[in-house]
Amino acid sequence: GDRRYDLISGATVLNSRLVSLAQHATSMATQKGDKSHKDLNIDFNMAICNFYHLQRPSDRLGGHQDNVESNLSLPLVTISLGAPGVFLLGRETREKLPTAILLQAGDCMVLSGKSRGYFHGIPTILEHEDDNARSPHESEEKALFPELSDEGLLIDSTGDTASEDTWDYIPTQVELKFAEAFLSSVRMNMSIRQV
């Protein structure tokens, strides 16, 4: 089929926090060795979120190349959330054996230079191991769901809608527990790029 990204006028702009994160990660990668983007101003303008449920074996990502963007020399920044997963990083062709990398929640990877064109995929999602296993208090609910506004935004502890561009917003304990419970049963990775 025809694979492409269509830029739609009026589409939501990529959140400035994600743009800053991608720029910072690219800057760190430049300092560590890939100098190809040192003086480039990269307009990170899109993010793709891949979602994998632990209980559905079909929720995996086969080997592929990210080769649809208009400029394939620009980096791709991927952020891991939730359960760990095995990331296979191949080479330019499928004939070369890939390298297995364990990606855990909070890991950030920059594919740039030669690796930007490599085949890659997520064949395996692993159970989340809680090193700080705690027994829940009897009064705590097993499933916690934060309150959302009509626009789908979190409502903070004062009853106000939390702005998605507010840096000083601190999530409530309920919101954090919801996120923790949700991310313990799924894996997500967000790939930020310029299209």
N, C-alpha and C positions, 0 to 999 in steps of 0.2 A: 504494500500500500504506500500511499504518499504520506511521508512523515514531514511535518513542518510545524513551526510555531507561527501563529498569526498574531500580530500585534493589533489589538482592538482599541480603537479610540474610546476614551471614557472608562477603560478598565482600571481597576484599583491599582494604585502605585505600590510597588513592593515596599514593605515596612522599612523605615529608615534604620531600625535596629539590625535587621537582617543584612541590609546593604553595608552598614558599618562593620558588622561581623565578618562578612565576606572580604571587604577591603583589608581589614586587619589580618585575617588569615593569609591573604595573598601577600601582604607586606612581610609577614613572618616567613613565608615560604621563600620569598625573594632574598631575605637575609640569610636563610639556611642553604641557599645554593642555586635556585632557579632565578637567574638575573634577567630573564626575557621580559618580565613585566615591570621592571624597576621604575621606569619613567612613564608608564602607561596609565592613563586615567580610564579605568574600567567602569562602565555603566552597568553595574549589576541590576537587572531590571525584571528578572523572573526567578521564581523558585518552583521546583517540582517536588512534591511530597510523595514518597513511596511508603505505603502502609502494609505491614505484615502482621497477621494475627498468629499467635503461637499455636493455636489449635487447628489451623487450616494449612496443611502441607502445600496446598496450591499457591499460598501467598509467598512466593519466592520470585526472584528476578534472574532470569537466564542471562547468559553471556551476551553482551551487546556493546556497541560503541555509541557514545553521545556525539553524533556527527551531523546534527540537523541545524545547529546554530550557523549564522552567516559568517562568523569569524572563528574558525576552529583553533586558532592559536591562543585564544583567551582562556584563562583558567576556569575550572569548575570547582566550586567549593561545596563539600558535602558535610552535613552535621548529623550525627547519630543521636537518637533519642530512644529511650525505652530499653527493651531486652537486647542483649548482645547478639551479634550476627557475624557469620563468617563472610568476609568480603574477598572475592577472588579477583586478583589483578593480573590479567594476561599480558599479551603483547599486541603487536599490530595485526597478527593473524590468529586464528583459533588453533593452529597447529602447535604453538608453543605452550608448554605447561604453565598454568597460572601460579602465582604466589598467593597463599592463604594468609589473610590478615584478620585478626579478631578485633572487631570494632565494638566498643562499649558505649554506653550512654555518655554523652558529653564529648566524644571524640570528634575531631574535625580534620578532614583530609582535603588537600588541595591537589587536584589533578591538573598539571600544567606541563609545558614542554612536551617531551615524547609521550609521557603517560596520559596526556589529554586524549590521545587517539587510541589508547589501548582498550581491548575488550575487558569487560568487568561485569560482575554480577554478585548476587547474594543467594547462594544455594541453601543455606542453613540458618535457621533462627534458633537460638539457645534459650533455655529457661533462665529467667532472671534469678541470680543468687543474691539474697539479702544477707550481707555479712553482719548487719546489725539487727538480726531478727528479734522482734519484740513481741511479746504477747499483748494483744489488744486489750485495752481496758474494757470491762464489761459494759460500761455506759456508752462506748463509742459505737457508731453505726458501722456495719461492714462495708456498705457502699455509700459514698458521700458525693453529692452532686451540687456544684455551686449554682447560685442563681444567675440567670442570664437576662439581659434586657431584651426588648422586642427586636433590637438590631443584632442580637447574638453576642453582645459584649458582656464581660463579667461585671457584676455589680459588687462594688467593694463593701467593706464592713459598715460604712456610713450610709449605704443605700444609694450612693451615686454611681453612675456608670463609669467604669474605668476606661480612660482613653488609651487607645492602642499606641499612641505616640508619647505617652507620659513615662518618663524615665524614673520618676520617683514613686511610682505605684508599687506598693508592697502587697503581695497576695495574702489573703487570709489563710488561717490554718486549714479551714475547710477546703479552700481552693487547692492548697498544696497537697492535702491528703487525697483529693480527687485526682489530681495529676499523677501522684505517686501510684495510686491504685490502677489507674488507666494504663500508665506506662509500664507497669509490671506485667501486663498481659499482652502487650503489643510491641512491635518495633517500628520505628519511623526513621526515615532518613530524608533530609531536605537537601536538595541540590540547587545551589544558587548559581546563576549564570547570567551572561549578557546574550540576548537573542537579537 
